[in-house]
């Protein structure tokens, strides 16, 4: 589990390295689908289009949150999802992060 996030924060980067079943980094530069899928504590799914972190040969995709997206206190899950060509699809292991409320009102 990662460090807690604060409700209302924006621009938090979620990055994942896509690897195959043997643990080898997958070149995602030609991916037709790059997504980070979030699940809120209430179970609501939020699918966001990810970008390449560099040129994709390192297998890393990322998504930076926008205002209002991470809008619930509690434990969230997220996972990366990539499709390169028909039959070549990877979904990474779900990861967790905790969102806490602000100590003071904005």
DSSP file (Angstrom, degrees, kcal/mol; ACC not computed):
  #  RESIDUE AA STRUCTURE BP1 BP2  ACC     N-H-->O    O-->H-N    N-H-->O    O-->H-N    TCO  KAPPA ALPHA  PHI   PSI    X-CA   Y-CA   Z-CA
    1    1 A X              0   0    0      0, 0.0    96,-0.2     0, 0.0     3,-0.1   0.000 360.0 360.0 360.0 142.5    0.0    0.0    0.0
    2    2 A X        -     0   0    0     94,-1.2    96,-0.3     1,-0.2     3,-0.1  -0.227 360.0 -68.5 -89.3 179.2    1.3    3.5   -0.8
    3    3 A X        -     0   0    0      1,-0.1    95,-0.2    94,-0.1    -1,-0.2  -0.357  66.1 -89.6 -65.0 148.6    1.4    6.7    1.2
    4    4 A X        -     0   0    0     93,-0.1     2,-0.3    -3,-0.1    95,-0.2  -0.263  37.3-143.7 -61.7 146.7   -2.0    8.2    1.9
    5    5 A X  E     -a   99   0A   0     93,-3.5    95,-3.3    -3,-0.1     2,-0.5  -0.707  16.6-121.0-102.1 160.3   -3.5   10.7   -0.5
    6    6 A X  E >   -a  100   0A   0     -2,-0.3     3,-2.3    93,-0.2    95,-0.2  -0.895  30.6-103.3-108.7 134.0   -5.5   13.7    0.6
    7    7 A X  T 3  S+     0   0    0     93,-3.2    64,-0.1    -2,-0.5    95,-0.1  -0.264 107.8  23.2 -53.3 129.7   -9.1   14.3   -0.6
    8    8 A X  T 3  S+     0   0    0     62,-1.0    -1,-0.3     1,-0.3    60,-0.1   0.296  85.9 138.1  94.2  -9.1   -9.1   17.0   -3.3
    9    9 A X    <   -     0   0    0     -3,-2.3    -1,-0.3    61,-0.2     2,-0.3  -0.392  33.3-165.0 -65.5 147.2   -5.5   16.6   -4.4
   10   10 A X        +     0   0    0      1,-0.1    56,-0.2    -3,-0.1     3,-0.1  -0.908  58.7  40.5-129.6 160.4   -4.9   16.7   -8.1
   11   11 A X        +     0   0    0     54,-2.8     2,-0.4    -2,-0.3    55,-0.1   0.568  66.3 154.4  81.4   9.5   -2.0   15.8  -10.3
   12   12 A X        -     0   0    0     -3,-0.1    53,-2.0    54,-0.1     2,-0.5  -0.583  38.1-137.2 -71.2 126.6   -1.1   12.6   -8.5
   13   13 A X  E     -F   64   0B   0     -2,-0.4     2,-0.6    51,-0.2    51,-0.2  -0.739  15.0-164.6 -91.9 130.1    0.6   10.3  -11.0
   14   14 A X  E     -F   63   0B   0     49,-2.7    49,-1.7    -2,-0.5     2,-0.4  -0.968  18.0-177.7-110.5 115.5   -0.2    6.6  -11.0
   15   15 A X  E     -F   62   0B   0     -2,-0.6     2,-0.4    47,-0.2    47,-0.2  -0.905   9.1-179.6-120.5 143.5    2.5    4.7  -12.9
   16   16 A X  E     -F   61   0B   0     45,-2.3    45,-2.4    -2,-0.4     2,-0.6  -1.000  22.0-139.9-141.4 141.7    2.7    1.1  -13.8
   17   17 A X  E     -F   60   0B   0     -2,-0.4     2,-0.5    43,-0.2    43,-0.2  -0.907  24.4-137.9 -99.5 121.3    5.3   -1.0  -15.7
   18   18 A X        +     0   0    0     41,-2.9     8,-2.8    -2,-0.6     2,-0.3  -0.672  28.2 176.6 -83.4 125.9    3.6   -3.6  -17.9
   19   19 A X  B     -H   25   0C   0     -2,-0.5     6,-0.2     6,-0.3     2,-0.0  -0.938  24.2-123.3-128.6 151.4    5.4   -7.0  -17.8
   20   20 A X    >   -     0   0    0      4,-2.7     3,-2.2    -2,-0.3     6,-0.0  -0.152  47.3 -80.8 -82.2-175.4    4.5  -10.3  -19.4
   21   21 A X  T 3  S+     0   0    0      1,-0.3    -1,-0.1     2,-0.1    -2,-0.0   0.680 131.5  53.0 -62.5 -18.3    4.0  -13.6  -17.6
   22   22 A X  T 3  S-     0   0    0      2,-0.1    -1,-0.3     3,-0.0     3,-0.1   0.370 120.7-105.9 -97.2   3.4    7.7  -14.1  -17.4
   23   23 A X  S <  S+     0   0    0     -3,-2.2     2,-0.4     1,-0.3    -2,-0.1   0.615  73.0 143.3  83.5  12.2    8.4  -10.7  -15.8
   24   24 A X        -     0   0    0      1,-0.1    -4,-2.7     0, 0.0    -1,-0.3  -0.722  57.9-108.4 -88.9 133.8    9.8   -9.2  -19.0
   25   25 A X  B     -H   19   0C   0     -2,-0.4     2,-0.4    -6,-0.2    -6,-0.3  -0.357  32.1-136.1 -61.3 135.4    8.9   -5.6  -19.7
   26   26 A X        -     0   0    0     -8,-2.8     2,-0.7    33,-0.1    -8,-0.3  -0.816  12.6-124.1 -97.1 130.8    6.5   -5.2  -22.6
   27   27 A X        +     0   0    0     -2,-0.4     3,-0.3     1,-0.1    30,-0.2  -0.652  31.9 177.5 -71.0 112.9    7.1   -2.5  -25.2
   28   28 A X    >   +     0   0    0     28,-2.5     3,-1.8    -2,-0.7    29,-0.2   0.208  45.6 110.5-104.1  13.9    3.8   -0.5  -25.0
   29   29 A X  T 3  S+     0   0    0     27,-0.3    -1,-0.2     1,-0.3    28,-0.1   0.794  85.0  41.5 -61.3 -28.2    4.8    2.1  -27.6
   30   30 A X  T 3  S+     0   0    0     -3,-0.3    -1,-0.3    26,-0.1    -2,-0.1   0.213  83.4 141.2-102.5  14.7    2.3    0.7  -30.1
   31   31 A X    <   -     0   0    0     -3,-1.8    53,-0.3     1,-0.2     3,-0.1  -0.320  38.6-162.3 -62.6 134.5   -0.6    0.1  -27.6
   32   32 A X  S    S+     0   0    0     51,-2.1     2,-0.4     1,-0.2    52,-0.2   0.698  82.3  37.3 -87.2 -22.6   -4.0    0.8  -28.9
   33   33 A X  E     +B   83   0A   0     50,-1.9    50,-2.1     2,-0.0     2,-0.4  -0.996  61.1 170.5-132.0 127.3   -5.5    0.9  -25.4
   34   34 A X  E     +B   82   0A   0     -2,-0.4    16,-2.6    48,-0.2     2,-0.3  -0.964  20.0 160.4-134.5 116.7   -3.7    2.3  -22.3
   35   35 A X  E     -BC  81  49A   0     46,-2.8    46,-2.4    -2,-0.4     2,-0.5  -0.961  36.0-153.6-139.1 152.3   -5.8    2.7  -19.2
   36   36 A X  E     -BC  80  48A   0     12,-2.4    12,-2.6    -2,-0.3     2,-0.5  -0.999  23.6-157.4-118.6 124.5   -5.7    3.0  -15.5
   37   37 A X  E     -BC  79  47A   0     42,-2.9    42,-1.9    -2,-0.5     2,-0.3  -0.904   7.4-164.8-108.1 124.7   -8.8    1.7  -13.9
   38   38 A X  E     -BC  78  46A   0      8,-2.9     8,-2.5    -2,-0.5     2,-0.4  -0.799   8.5-159.9-106.3 148.0   -9.8    2.9  -10.4
   39   39 A X  E     -BC  77  45A   0     38,-2.6    38,-2.0    -2,-0.3     6,-0.2  -0.986  16.8-143.4-126.7 121.0  -12.3    1.5   -7.9
   40   40 A X    >   -     0   0    0      4,-2.6     3,-2.0    -2,-0.4    36,-0.1  -0.223  32.1-100.3 -73.5 167.7  -13.6    3.8   -5.2
   41   41 A X  T 3  S+     0   0    0      1,-0.3    -1,-0.1     2,-0.1    34,-0.1   0.798 126.9  55.6 -58.7 -26.9  -14.3    2.6   -1.7
   42   42 A X  T 3  S-     0   0    0      2,-0.1    -1,-0.3    32,-0.0    34,-0.1   0.500 123.8-106.5 -83.2  -3.7  -18.0    2.4   -2.7
   43   43 A X    <   +     0   0    0     -3,-2.0     2,-0.3     1,-0.3    -2,-0.1   0.533  68.5 148.6  93.3   7.0  -17.1    0.1   -5.6
   44   44 A X        -     0   0    0      1,-0.0    -4,-2.6     2,-0.0     2,-0.4  -0.615  40.1-137.8 -78.2 130.8  -17.5    2.7   -8.4
   45   45 A X  E     -C   39   0A   0     -2,-0.3     2,-0.4    -6,-0.2    -6,-0.2  -0.722  17.7-172.4 -91.1 139.1  -15.2    2.1  -11.4
   46   46 A X  E     -C   38   0A   0     -8,-2.5    -8,-2.9    -2,-0.4     2,-0.6  -0.957   5.8-163.5-131.2 110.5  -13.5    5.0  -13.1
   47   47 A X  E     -C   37   0A   0     -2,-0.4     2,-0.4   -10,-0.2   -10,-0.2  -0.860  11.2-174.7-101.1 121.7  -11.6    4.2  -16.3
   48   48 A X  E     -C   36   0A   0    -12,-2.6   -12,-2.4    -2,-0.6     2,-0.4  -0.917  28.8-114.0-119.6 141.2   -9.1    6.8  -17.3
   49   49 A X  E     -C   35   0A   0     -2,-0.4   -14,-0.3   -14,-0.2     2,-0.2  -0.588  36.1-150.7 -73.0 125.0   -6.9    7.0  -20.5
   50   50 A X        -     0   0    0    -16,-2.6     2,-0.3    -2,-0.4    13,-0.2  -0.479   2.8-144.6 -92.5 165.4   -3.3    6.7  -19.6
   51   51 A X  E     -G   62   0B   0     11,-2.9    11,-2.5    -2,-0.2     2,-0.3  -0.775  30.0 -91.0-120.1 168.6   -0.3    8.1  -21.4
   52   52 A X  E     -G   61   0B   0     -2,-0.3     9,-0.2     9,-0.2   -18,-0.0  -0.613  24.9-145.9 -76.8 141.4    3.2    6.8  -22.0
   53   53 A X  S    S-     0   0    0      7,-2.2    -1,-0.1    -2,-0.3     8,-0.1   0.899  84.4 -16.4 -74.5 -42.1    5.7    7.8  -19.3
   54   54 A X  S    S-     0   0    0      6,-0.5    -2,-0.1    -3,-0.1     0, 0.0   0.133 120.8 -40.6-125.0-113.8    8.6    8.0  -21.8
   55   55 A X  S    S-     0   0    0     -2,-0.1    -3,-0.0    -3,-0.0     0, 0.0   0.410  78.5-110.2-102.7   1.3    8.5    6.5  -25.3
   56   56 A X  S >  S+     0   0    0      4,-0.2   -28,-2.5   -28,-0.1     3,-1.6   0.156  95.5 103.7  94.0 -19.4    6.8    3.2  -24.3
   57   57 A X  T 3  S+     0   0    0      1,-0.3    -1,-0.0   -30,-0.2   -32,-0.0   0.724  78.2  58.8 -69.1 -18.2    9.8    0.9  -24.8
   58   58 A X  T 3  S-     0   0    0      2,-0.1    -1,-0.3   -31,-0.1   -32,-0.1   0.477 111.1-123.2 -86.2  -3.3   10.2    0.9  -21.0
   59   59 A X    <   +     0   0    0     -3,-1.6   -41,-2.9     1,-0.2     2,-0.5   0.534  63.7 139.4  78.0   6.6    6.7   -0.5  -20.6
   60   60 A X  E     +F   17   0B   0    -43,-0.2    -7,-2.2   -45,-0.1    -6,-0.5  -0.744  25.5 176.5 -97.4 127.6    5.5    2.4  -18.3
   61   61 A X  E     -FG  16  52B   0    -45,-2.4   -45,-2.3    -2,-0.5     2,-0.3  -0.856   8.9-173.7-115.8 158.9    2.1    4.0  -18.6
   62   62 A X  E     -FG  15  51B   0    -11,-2.5   -11,-2.9    -2,-0.3     2,-0.3  -0.986  17.7-161.9-149.6 159.5    0.8    6.7  -16.3
   63   63 A X  E     -F   14   0B   0    -49,-1.7   -49,-2.7    -2,-0.3     2,-0.5  -0.985  11.4-152.1-140.9 134.8   -2.3    8.8  -15.4
   64   64 A X  E     -F   13   0B   0     -2,-0.3   -51,-0.2   -51,-0.2   -52,-0.0  -0.932  27.9-118.5-108.1 127.2   -2.4   12.0  -13.5
   65   65 A X        -     0   0    0    -53,-2.0   -54,-2.8    -2,-0.5     2,-0.2  -0.240  22.8-146.9 -67.9 149.6   -5.6   12.7  -11.6
   66   66 A X    >>  -     0   0    0    -56,-0.2     3,-1.7     1,-0.1     4,-0.5  -0.659  39.4 -68.0-108.3 166.8   -7.8   15.7  -12.3
   67   67 A X  T 34 S+     0   0    0      1,-0.2    -1,-0.1    -2,-0.2   -57,-0.1  -0.274 117.9  13.2 -56.4 134.6   -9.9   17.8   -9.9
   68   68 A X  T 34 S+     0   0    0      2,-0.2    -1,-0.2   -59,-0.1     3,-0.2   0.359  97.1 102.1  84.8  -5.0  -12.9   15.9   -8.5
   69   69 A X  T <4 S+     0   0    0     -3,-1.7     2,-1.3     1,-0.3    -2,-0.1   0.940  79.2  46.7 -79.7 -47.6  -11.8   12.4   -9.6
   70   70 A X  S  < S+     0   0    0     -4,-0.5   -62,-1.0   -61,-0.3    -1,-0.3  -0.727  76.3 148.0 -95.0  87.8  -10.5   11.0   -6.3
   71   71 A X        +     0   0    0     -2,-1.3     2,-0.4    -3,-0.2    -1,-0.1   0.078  38.4  74.1-117.7  20.5  -13.5   12.2   -4.3
   72   72 A X  S    S-     0   0    0      2,-0.1     2,-0.2    -3,-0.0   -31,-0.1  -0.995  70.0-127.1-142.7 133.1  -14.1    9.7   -1.6
   73   73 A X  S    S+     0   0    0     -2,-0.4     2,-0.3    25,-0.1    27,-0.2  -0.535  70.1  54.6 -73.9 140.7  -12.2    9.0    1.7
   74   74 A X  E    S- D   0  99A   0     25,-2.3    25,-2.9    -2,-0.2     2,-0.6  -0.861  94.9 -28.5 134.3-167.1  -11.2    5.4    2.2
   75   75 A X  E     - D   0  98A   0     -2,-0.3     2,-0.2    23,-0.2    23,-0.2  -0.772  56.4-171.9 -92.1 121.6   -9.2    2.6    0.5
   76   76 A X  E     - D   0  97A   0     21,-3.2    21,-1.9    -2,-0.6     2,-0.3  -0.680   8.9-149.2-103.6 160.2   -9.1    2.8   -3.3
   77   77 A X  E     -BD  39  96A   0    -38,-2.0   -38,-2.6    -2,-0.2     2,-0.3  -0.930  14.1-179.0-123.5 154.4   -7.8    0.2   -5.8
   78   78 A X  E     -BD  38  95A   0     17,-2.2    17,-2.8    -2,-0.3     2,-0.3  -0.990   3.6-178.5-149.0 153.4   -6.2    0.8   -9.2
   79   79 A X  E     -B   37   0A   0    -42,-1.9   -42,-2.9    -2,-0.3     2,-0.2  -0.993  24.7-121.0-149.9 146.6   -4.8   -1.4  -12.0
   80   80 A X  E     -B   36   0A   0     -2,-0.3    12,-2.2    13,-0.3     2,-0.3  -0.566  23.9-169.5 -84.4 152.1   -3.2   -0.8  -15.4
   81   81 A X  E     +BE  35  91A   0    -46,-2.4   -46,-2.8    10,-0.2     2,-0.4  -0.979   7.0 176.1-144.4 129.2   -4.7   -2.2  -18.6
   82   82 A X  E     -BE  34  90A   0      8,-2.9     8,-2.9    -2,-0.3     2,-0.4  -0.997  14.4-168.8-137.6 137.0   -3.0   -2.3  -22.0
   83   83 A X  E     +BE  33  89A   0    -50,-2.1   -51,-2.1    -2,-0.4   -50,-1.9  -0.996  11.4 169.2-122.2 125.4   -4.0   -3.7  -25.4
   84   84 A X  E     -     0   0A   0      4,-2.8     2,-0.3     1,-0.5    -1,-0.1   0.867  68.3 -19.6 -99.0 -54.2   -1.3   -3.8  -28.0
   85   85 A X  E >  S- E   0  88A   0      3,-0.7     3,-2.9   -54,-0.1    -1,-0.5  -0.913  94.2 -59.8-143.3 170.3   -2.8   -6.0  -30.8
   86   86 A X  T 3  S+     0   0    0     -2,-0.3     3,-0.1     1,-0.3    -3,-0.0  -0.330 129.0  16.6 -53.8 126.7   -5.6   -8.5  -30.9
   87   87 A X  T 3  S+     0   0    0      1,-0.1     2,-0.6    -2,-0.0    -1,-0.3   0.350 104.8  96.3  89.7  -6.6   -4.6  -11.2  -28.5
   88   88 A X  E <   +E   85   0A   0     -3,-2.9    -4,-2.8     2,-0.0    -3,-0.7  -0.818  48.4 142.0-119.5  90.9   -2.0   -9.2  -26.7
   89   89 A X  E     -E   83   0A   0     -2,-0.6     2,-0.4    -6,-0.2    -6,-0.2  -0.991  26.1-169.8-134.8 135.5   -3.7   -7.7  -23.6
   90   90 A X  E     -E   82   0A   0     -8,-2.9    -8,-2.9    -2,-0.4     2,-0.5  -0.989   8.3-173.2-130.2 135.8   -2.3   -7.2  -20.1
   91   91 A X  E     -E   81   0A   0     -2,-0.4   -10,-0.2   -10,-0.2     3,-0.1  -0.994  24.1-139.4-123.1 122.5   -4.0   -6.2  -16.9
   92   92 A X        -     0   0    0    -12,-2.2     2,-0.1    -2,-0.5     3,-0.1  -0.240  33.0 -79.6 -77.0 167.5   -1.7   -5.5  -14.0
   93   93 A X        -     0   0    0      1,-0.1   -13,-0.3   -14,-0.1    -1,-0.2  -0.389  54.4-102.8 -63.4 139.4   -2.2   -6.6  -10.4
   94   94 A X        -     0   0    0    -15,-0.1     2,-0.3    -3,-0.1   -15,-0.2  -0.365  39.5-162.3 -62.4 144.0   -4.6   -4.3   -8.5
   95   95 A X  E     - D   0  78A   0    -17,-2.8   -17,-2.2    -3,-0.1     2,-0.3  -0.892   6.1-136.1-125.5 157.0   -2.9   -1.9   -6.1
   96   96 A X  E     + D   0  77A   0     -2,-0.3   -94,-1.2   -19,-0.2     2,-0.3  -0.836  19.2 175.3-116.3 152.7   -4.3    0.0   -3.2
   97   97 A X  E     - D   0  76A   0    -21,-1.9   -21,-3.2    -2,-0.3     2,-0.4  -0.976  23.7-130.2-147.7 153.5   -4.0    3.5   -1.9
   98   98 A X  E     - D   0  75A   0     -2,-0.3   -93,-3.5   -96,-0.3     2,-0.5  -0.866  11.3-155.2-107.4 135.0   -5.8    5.3    1.0
   99   99 A X  E     -aD   5  74A   0    -25,-2.9   -25,-2.3    -2,-0.4     2,-0.3  -0.943  14.6-168.8-108.5 127.2   -7.5    8.7    0.7
  100  100 A X  E     -a    6   0A   0    -95,-3.3   -93,-3.2    -2,-0.5     2,-0.1  -0.807  24.2-107.0-112.7 155.8   -7.7   10.8    3.9
  101  101 A X        -     0   0    0     -2,-0.3     2,-0.1   -95,-0.2   -93,-0.0  -0.407  42.6 -95.2 -76.1 156.0   -9.8   13.9    4.5
  102  102 A X        -     0   0    0      1,-0.1    -1,-0.1   -95,-0.1     3,-0.1  -0.390  22.2-136.7 -67.2 148.1   -8.1   17.3    4.9
  103  103 A X  S    S+     0   0    0      1,-0.1     2,-0.3    -2,-0.1    -1,-0.1   0.791  89.9  31.8 -76.1 -28.2   -7.2   18.4    8.4
  104  104 A X  S    S-     0   0    0      2,-0.0     2,-0.1     0, 0.0    -1,-0.1  -0.935  93.2-101.7-128.5 152.2   -8.5   21.9    7.7
  105  105 A X              0   0    0     -2,-0.3    -2,-0.0     1,-0.1     0, 0.0  -0.427 360.0 360.0 -69.4 145.6  -11.2   23.2    5.4
  106  106 A X              0   0    0     -2,-0.1    -1,-0.1    -4,-0.0    -2,-0.0   0.457 360.0 360.0 -77.4 360.0  -10.0   24.7    2.1
